[in-house]
Amino acid sequence: MWGVGGVVCSDFNARGILYFSSNGGINWLFQLPDTSIRIGQYFFTDFVDKNNGWAYDKFYATGIHTTTGGDTTFTSVRQISDILPGDFILHQNYPNPFNGSTKIRFEINKGGTVSIGIFDITGKKLMELVNKQFTSGEYEVDYTTNDNSSGVYFYSLRVDGILMDTKKMIVLK
């Protein structure tokens, strides 16, 4: 099942996003087709059967084509993770905003290598707060900083190297 409608912009260039579901719309993956024609946004999909279809721009002038139901002629949709929503939860840090220290809670329903990275507003990784093997369960990590100035920061949860979620936190000094 394919869906359209997303756009990502960088350096004043818009790129259309396609969405793909292999389980009837319960979970969705996204694809940024790496095309030389740089379609700014997809508006229509048209499939003649489960494998043969097209995605078009607004005026049906340009598009991409798949004959496998997933891989377009320009790029492919690949499953990033078999972890479904509900297999992990990254909670909002508390307190937020904070001055000095905060707590970050997360839950995983299956064991794996868990890492939590701290990033500044530009995406630069400041530190890796956690990087170790965990069994399924709920965990809480303390994050203490005296070095970060006031501002917006982010923390990301990865399980077995796969990005699961990112949250925003605010430091007030």
Secondary structure, DSSP 8 states (H G I E B T S, - for coil): -EEEEEEEEETTEEEEEEEE-SSTTSS-EEE----TT--S---EEEESSSS-EEEE-TTSSSEEEESSSS-BSS-------S--TTSEEE---BSSSBSSEEEEEEEESS-EEEEEEEE-TT--EEEEEEEEEE-SEEEEEEEE-SS--SEEEEEEEEETTEEEEEEEEEE--
